[in-house]
Amino acid sequence: MKKIIFLFFIVFIFNNLSAQDSSKIIVPLEIGNKWQYMYEYYNGGYSSEYSLFERSIYRDTIINGKRYYFFWKSQPTRYDYNSNKLLIYFNGEEKQIMDFNTPEDSSFDYFNVATGYYQSQQVFKEIKKVISDSMQTTSIHVFYSLDSEGYWFANKYGLSSYFDLWRGPGGRGSSSSYELLRAIIYDSTGNYTYYTDTNRCNIKNYSYEQLYNSNAKFKANIDHGLNSTYRWFNFVDNCLVEYFYQKGEIKTDTLEFFLNKIDYFIFENYLALNTNLLNQGYKLYYRIVAKDKSLIPVYTYTEFTLANYNPTLDANDINEFKINYSLEQNYPNPFNPVSTIKYAIEKPFNVVIKIFDVLGNEITKLIDEPKERGYYSVDFDASKLASGIYYYSLQAGDFHSVKKMVLLK
């Protein structure tokens, strides 16, 4: 499919790094390099969907004495430092994909893998924000009869952003775009640089509530610095509570348990208190830990807080915690080839989770078994499926929910 064909060879190659100035390399590559993008899918003028997408270099090869890299099942591709060009090995010959020497508004011969022919391609230069830097980028815009693609390159980062636009006969179409958020770039010595920003989780408030003498509820309200930039996407990955009991100099091991996400920003869960220790004079201390979805996760911590304990609290004060039926968006999405689907069951029921293609044909049945009340997750392996849009459904009693996911190889 031409809307993803360019992705098959966007691989950034460099050789003899020890003899090169890494700050001048537009497309730095080594095995292990990884890029994290914000993926936005715009469905024909109705709404946008955001998700994180990662690309990495995992394999290389030598052809005619030159090192080429594979990325996302691409054509063998290399970046030539001396000529400042991006090249691919296609049907036994080296083809030019990008000439970074081309002045702004001038053109170069671009090899279009979709057509198998060279075409004249104009180059654009513009200042764009890449992660936390404002810098000059070099871009090309490739046009087809109704569709178009655009690719932006930035020094030291490689491919900083790209988009696909598809138009139907009536003019209305869909688009997808990718903006670089973070990158891990290795050098030839095996050392890496992690490029990121200062955004992290913000634990806005949290609470501890003793429900009765052997149970307590923990709750936290957590935001992230990037949530306001990309609406409807939450960069908070998970939240947990670390806790221990202490009496004087005697301290237990620190334990932890996860809080469940019950709303966009709200996490909560319940803990059975160790009343044996508490009634011996031990005190309970806890803190909230929030993890974000960065390539290298960033953790945010509160200070350890003393939890009040009332041994005479009446058991009639119990407020049984609620679990509502839910089917969460798979993560990661887009994905390749494995993605995790999380869901919650309010009452004991037989649970059925199915996968469908875009035409509604059932692909597989992930789950068909009784489940007790609680929170669950299941992994979906799509290694044998082709790239495209798929749907997954959850059926539990009268509850039914369907969500869309994107497999991108």
C-alpha positions as CSV (number, residue, x, y, z in Angstrom):
1,M,0.0,0.0,0.0
2,K,1.5,3.3,-1.0
3,K,0.4,5.1,2.2
4,I,3.0,3.0,4.1
5,I,5.4,2.1,1.4
6,F,7.8,4.9,2.3
7,L,8.0,3.6,5.8
8,F,9.5,0.4,4.4
9,F,12.8,2.2,3.7
10,I,12.9,5.1,6.2
11,V,16.0,3.7,7.8
12,F,18.9,5.9,8.7
13,I,22.4,4.6,8.0
14,F,25.9,5.8,8.8
15,N,29.3,4.2,8.5
16,N,32.7,4.9,10.0
17,L,31.2,7.0,12.8
18,S,34.5,7.4,14.6
19,A,35.7,9.5,11.7
20,Q,32.6,11.7,11.4
21,D,31.2,14.6,13.3
22,S,28.0,13.2,14.8
23,S,26.4,16.6,15.1
24,K,26.5,16.9,11.3
25,I,24.9,13.5,10.6
26,I,21.3,14.1,9.5
27,V,20.4,10.4,9.8
28,P,22.3,8.8,12.7
29,L,21.9,5.1,12.9
30,E,23.1,2.1,14.8
31,I,21.4,-1.1,15.8
32,G,19.4,-0.4,19.0
33,N,18.4,3.1,17.9
34,K,14.8,3.8,18.8
35,W,12.3,6.6,18.1
36,Q,9.0,7.2,19.8
37,Y,6.3,9.2,17.8
38,M,2.9,10.6,18.6
39,Y,0.6,9.0,16.0
40,E,-2.5,10.9,15.0
41,Y,-5.2,9.4,12.8
42,Y,-7.8,11.8,11.4
43,N,-10.8,10.0,10.0
44,G,-12.2,12.1,7.2
45,G,-13.1,15.3,9.1
46,Y,-14.9,13.7,12.1
47,S,-12.4,13.1,14.9
48,S,-8.7,12.5,15.7
49,E,-7.2,9.5,17.5
50,Y,-3.9,9.6,19.2
51,S,-1.5,6.8,20.2
52,L,2.2,6.2,20.7
53,F,4.2,4.5,18.0
54,E,7.8,3.2,18.2
55,R,10.3,2.4,15.5
56,S,13.7,0.8,16.0
57,I,16.7,-0.6,14.1
58,Y,17.2,-4.2,14.8
59,R,19.2,-5.7,11.8
60,D,21.9,-4.8,9.3
61,T,23.6,-6.4,6.4
62,I,26.7,-6.0,4.1
63,I,26.2,-5.7,0.4
64,N,29.1,-5.1,-1.9
65,G,31.2,-4.0,1.0
66,K,28.7,-1.4,2.3
67,R,26.7,-1.6,5.4
68,Y,22.9,-1.4,5.1
69,Y,20.3,-1.4,7.8
70,F,16.8,-2.9,7.9
71,F,14.0,-1.1,9.7
72,W,10.4,-2.3,9.8
73,K,11.0,-4.9,7.1
74,S,12.4,-2.2,4.8
75,Q,14.6,-2.3,1.8
76,P,18.3,-2.4,2.7
77,T,19.1,1.3,3.3
78,R,22.1,3.4,4.1
79,Y,23.1,7.0,4.8
80,D,26.2,8.0,2.9
81,Y,28.0,10.6,5.1
82,N,30.4,11.8,2.4
83,S,27.8,12.5,-0.2
84,N,25.1,13.4,2.4
85,K,22.5,11.2,0.7
86,L,20.0,8.5,1.7
87,L,20.2,5.4,-0.5
88,I,18.4,2.1,-0.8
89,Y,19.4,-1.2,-2.4
90,F,16.5,-2.0,-4.7
91,N,16.4,-4.9,-7.3
92,G,20.2,-5.2,-7.3
93,E,21.0,-1.5,-7.6
94,E,21.5,1.5,-5.3
95,K,18.7,4.1,-5.6
96,Q,18.6,7.6,-4.3
97,I,15.9,8.5,-1.8
98,M,17.1,11.8,-0.4
99,D,19.8,14.3,-1.4
100,F,20.4,16.6,1.6
101,N,22.7,18.9,-0.5
102,T,19.7,20.1,-2.5
103,P,19.1,23.8,-1.9
104,E,15.7,25.0,-0.7
105,D,13.0,25.1,-3.4
106,S,15.3,23.1,-5.8
107,S,14.7,19.6,-6.9
108,F,16.6,16.3,-7.0
109,D,16.0,12.8,-8.6
110,Y,13.9,10.9,-6.0
111,F,13.4,7.2,-6.5
112,N,9.7,6.3,-5.8
113,V,9.5,2.7,-4.5
114,A,5.8,2.7,-5.1
115,T,6.2,3.2,-8.8
116,G,9.7,1.8,-9.3
117,Y,10.8,5.0,-11.2
118,Y,12.7,8.2,-10.5
119,Q,10.9,11.5,-10.3
120,S,11.9,15.1,-9.8
121,Q,11.2,16.0,-6.1
122,Q,11.3,19.5,-4.6
123,V,13.0,20.1,-1.3
124,F,11.8,22.4,1.5
125,K,13.6,23.9,4.5
126,E,11.8,25.1,7.6
127,I,12.3,25.7,11.3
128,K,10.4,23.2,13.4
129,K,10.3,22.1,17.0
130,V,11.9,18.7,17.3
131,I,11.5,17.2,20.8
132,S,12.8,20.2,22.8
133,D,14.9,21.9,20.0
134,S,13.8,24.5,17.4
135,M,15.9,23.6,14.4
136,Q,16.0,23.6,10.6
137,T,14.5,20.6,9.0
138,T,14.7,19.3,5.4
139,S,11.5,17.9,3.9
140,I,10.0,16.4,0.8
141,H,6.3,16.1,-0.2
142,V,5.4,13.2,-2.5
143,F,2.2,13.5,-4.5
144,Y,0.1,10.8,-6.2
145,S,-3.1,11.1,-8.1
146,L,-5.2,11.6,-4.9
147,D,-2.8,10.9,-2.1
148,S,0.3,12.6,-0.7
149,E,3.1,12.0,1.8
150,G,5.5,14.3,3.6
151,Y,8.8,13.6,5.4
152,W,10.9,15.9,7.6
153,F,14.5,15.2,8.6
154,A,16.5,16.9,11.3
155,N,20.2,16.7,12.3
156,K,21.0,14.1,14.9
157,Y,17.4,12.9,15.1
158,G,16.8,11.5,11.6
159,L,13.2,11.3,10.7
160,S,11.5,13.9,12.9
161,S,7.9,13.8,11.5
162,Y,5.9,12.5,8.5
163,F,2.3,12.3,7.3
164,D,0.1,10.4,4.9
165,L,-3.0,11.9,3.3
166,W,-5.6,9.8,1.4
167,R,-8.5,11.3,-0.5
168,G,-11.5,9.6,-1.9
169,P,-13.2,10.4,-5.2
170,G,-15.4,13.0,-3.4
171,G,-12.5,14.8,-2.0
172,R,-13.0,13.8,1.6
173,G,-10.2,11.7,3.0
174,S,-8.2,10.5,6.0
175,S,-4.7,11.3,7.2
176,S,-2.1,10.1,9.7
177,S,0.8,11.9,11.1
178,Y,3.8,11.1,13.3
179,E,5.7,13.6,15.5
180,L,8.9,12.6,17.2
181,L,8.7,12.8,21.0
182,R,11.8,11.0,22.2
183,A,14.8,9.1,20.7
184,I,17.6,6.8,21.8
185,I,20.6,7.2,19.5
186,Y,23.7,5.0,19.8
187,D,27.2,5.8,18.7
188,S,29.8,3.4,17.3
189,T,31.2,2.7,20.8
190,G,27.9,1.4,22.2
191,N,27.1,4.5,24.2
192,Y,23.8,6.2,23.6
193,T,22.2,9.6,24.1
194,Y,18.6,9.8,25.2
195,Y,16.7,12.8,23.7
196,T,13.6,13.8,25.6
197,D,11.8,16.8,27.1
198,T,11.0,17.8,30.7
199,N,7.4,16.6,30.7
200,R,6.5,14.1,33.4
201,C,3.7,12.8,35.5
202,N,2.1,15.3,37.9
203,I,0.5,13.8,41.0
204,K,-2.1,16.5,41.6
205,N,-3.6,15.0,44.8
206,Y,-3.9,11.6,46.5
207,S,-5.7,10.2,49.5
208,Y,-5.9,7.3,52.0
209,E,-9.3,6.2,53.5
210,Q,-9.7,3.5,56.1
211,L,-13.0,1.8,55.2
212,Y,-13.1,-0.5,58.3
213,N,-10.5,-2.0,60.6
214,S,-8.9,-4.3,58.0
215,N,-9.3,-2.5,54.7
216,A,-8.3,0.9,53.2
217,K,-8.8,2.7,49.8
218,F,-6.0,4.6,48.1
219,K,-6.8,7.1,45.4
220,A,-4.7,9.4,43.2
221,N,-5.3,12.1,40.6
222,I,-2.5,12.1,38.1
223,D,-1.9,14.3,35.0
224,H,1.0,14.6,32.6
225,G,2.7,17.5,31.0
226,L,1.9,16.3,27.4
227,N,-1.7,15.6,28.1
228,S,-2.7,19.2,27.3
229,T,-0.8,19.0,24.0
230,Y,-2.4,15.8,22.7
231,R,-6.0,15.7,23.8
232,W,-7.7,12.4,24.5
233,F,-4.4,10.7,25.1
234,N,-3.0,10.0,28.5
235,F,0.8,9.8,28.9
236,V,0.4,8.2,32.4
237,D,1.3,4.6,32.1
238,N,0.5,3.3,35.5
239,C,0.3,4.2,39.2
240,L,1.2,2.2,42.3
241,V,1.5,2.5,46.1
242,E,4.7,1.6,47.9
243,Y,4.2,1.0,51.7
244,F,5.8,-0.4,54.8
245,Y,5.0,-0.7,58.5
246,Q,7.4,0.7,61.1
247,K,7.6,0.7,64.9
248,G,10.6,2.6,66.3
249,E,13.7,1.3,64.5
250,I,11.9,-1.8,63.3
251,K,10.8,-1.6,59.7
252,T,9.2,-4.2,57.4
253,D,10.1,-4.7,53.8
254,T,8.6,-2.1,51.4
255,L,5.8,-3.7,49.4
256,E,3.8,-2.4,46.4
257,F,0.5,-2.8,44.7
258,F,-1.0,-1.1,41.6
259,L,-3.9,1.3,41.5
260,N,-6.5,0.7,38.8
261,K,-7.4,3.4,36.4
262,I,-11.1,4.3,36.9
263,D,-11.2,7.5,34.9
264,Y,-9.0,9.6,32.7
265,F,-6.9,11.0,35.6
266,I,-8.2,8.9,38.5
267,F,-6.5,5.8,39.9
268,E,-7.6,3.8,43.0
269,N,-7.5,0.4,44.6
270,Y,-7.9,-1.3,48.0
271,L,-5.5,-2.8,50.4
272,A,-6.1,-5.3,53.2
273,L,-4.3,-3.8,56.2
274,N,-2.1,-5.8,58.5
275,T,-4.1,-5.3,61.6
276,N,-1.8,-7.7,63.6
277,L,1.1,-5.2,63.2
278,L,-1.1,-2.1,63.6
279,N,-2.5,-3.4,66.8
280,Q,1.0,-3.9,68.1
281,G,1.8,-0.3,67.6
282,Y,3.3,-0.3,64.1
283,K,2.4,2.6,61.8
284,L,1.7,2.4,58.1
285,Y,3.6,4.7,55.7
286,Y,2.9,4.9,52.0
287,R,3.7,6.9,48.9
288,I,2.3,7.2,45.4
289,V,4.5,6.4,42.4
290,A,3.5,7.4,38.8
291,K,5.2,6.1,35.7
292,D,4.9,7.7,32.3
293,K,5.0,6.2,28.7
294,S,8.4,7.5,27.7
295,L,10.9,5.3,25.8
296,I,12.8,5.3,29.1
297,P,10.0,5.7,31.7
298,V,10.1,8.6,34.1
299,Y,8.9,8.0,37.6
300,T,7.3,10.6,39.8
301,Y,7.1,10.1,43.6
302,T,5.4,11.6,46.5
303,E,6.9,11.7,50.0
304,F,6.1,8.8,52.3
305,T,3.0,9.7,54.3
306,L,1.7,8.4,57.6
307,A,-1.7,6.7,57.2
308,N,-4.1,7.2,60.1
309,Y,-5.4,4.0,61.6
310,N,-8.5,3.7,63.8
311,P,-8.8,0.2,65.4
312,T,-12.4,0.9,66.6
313,L,-13.9,1.7,63.2
314,D,-17.2,-0.1,62.9
315,A,-17.3,-2.7,60.1
316,N,-20.7,-1.3,59.2
317,D,-18.9,1.7,57.7
318,I,-17.5,-0.5,54.8
319,N,-18.1,1.0,51.4
320,E,-17.6,-1.9,49.0
321,F,-15.5,-0.7,46.1
322,K,-17.1,-0.6,42.7
323,I,-15.9,-2.1,39.4
324,N,-17.6,-1.0,36.3
325,Y,-17.6,-2.9,33.0
326,S,-15.0,-1.4,30.7
327,L,-12.9,-2.2,27.6
328,E,-9.8,-0.1,27.3
329,Q,-7.9,1.0,24.2
330,N,-5.2,-1.5,23.3
331,Y,-1.6,-0.5,24.0
332,P,0.5,0.1,22.1
333,N,-1.6,1.3,19.1
334,P,-0.5,1.2,16.3
335,F,1.3,-2.0,17.2
336,N,3.5,-4.7,15.7
337,P,3.0,-7.5,16.3
338,V,1.8,-7.7,20.0
339,S,-0.6,-5.4,21.8
340,T,-2.3,-5.7,25.2
341,I,-6.1,-5.3,25.8
342,K,-7.3,-4.5,29.3
343,Y,-10.8,-4.9,30.5
344,A,-12.9,-4.9,33.7
345,I,-15.8,-7.2,34.7
346,E,-18.5,-6.0,37.1
347,K,-20.1,-9.3,37.9
348,P,-19.2,-13.0,37.3
349,F,-20.0,-13.8,33.7
350,N,-18.7,-15.7,30.7
351,V,-16.4,-13.3,28.9
352,V,-15.9,-13.4,25.1
353,I,-13.2,-11.3,23.3
354,K,-13.1,-11.5,19.5
355,I,-10.9,-10.0,16.8
356,F,-12.5,-8.8,13.5
357,D,-11.1,-7.5,10.3
358,V,-12.3,-4.2,8.7
359,L,-15.0,-6.1,6.8
360,G,-16.4,-7.6,10.0
361,N,-15.0,-11.1,9.5
362,E,-14.0,-12.9,12.7
363,I,-10.3,-13.4,12.8
364,T,-9.9,-15.2,16.1
365,K,-11.4,-15.6,19.6
366,L,-9.0,-14.5,22.3
367,I,-11.1,-15.4,25.3
368,D,-14.3,-17.5,25.8
369,E,-14.4,-18.5,29.5
370,P,-16.0,-17.5,32.9
371,K,-14.5,-14.6,34.7
372,E,-14.9,-13.4,38.3
373,R,-15.5,-9.8,39.1
374,G,-12.2,-7.8,38.6
375,Y,-9.6,-6.3,36.3
376,Y,-8.0,-8.4,33.5
377,S,-5.7,-8.1,30.5
378,V,-4.9,-10.3,27.5
379,D,-2.2,-10.0,24.8
380,F,-3.1,-10.2,21.1
381,D,-0.3,-11.5,18.8
382,A,-0.9,-10.4,15.2
383,S,2.4,-11.7,13.7
384,K,0.5,-13.7,11.1
385,L,-1.8,-10.9,10.0
386,A,-1.2,-8.1,7.4
387,S,-1.1,-4.4,8.2
388,G,-4.4,-2.7,8.5
389,I,-7.3,-1.8,10.7
390,Y,-8.8,-4.4,13.0
391,Y,-11.5,-4.4,15.7
392,Y,-11.9,-6.2,19.0
393,S,-15.1,-6.7,21.0
394,L,-15.9,-7.7,24.6
395,Q,-19.1,-9.5,25.5
396,A,-20.0,-10.1,29.2
397,G,-23.7,-10.6,30.0
398,D,-25.6,-7.6,28.6
399,F,-22.4,-5.5,28.3
400,H,-20.9,-5.2,24.8
401,S,-18.1,-2.9,23.6
402,V,-16.0,-2.6,20.4
403,K,-12.8,-0.7,19.8
404,K,-10.5,-0.2,16.8
405,M,-6.8,-0.9,16.6
406,V,-4.1,-0.5,13.9
407,L,-1.5,-3.1,12.9
408,L,1.4,-1.4,11.2
409,K,4.3,-3.6,10.0
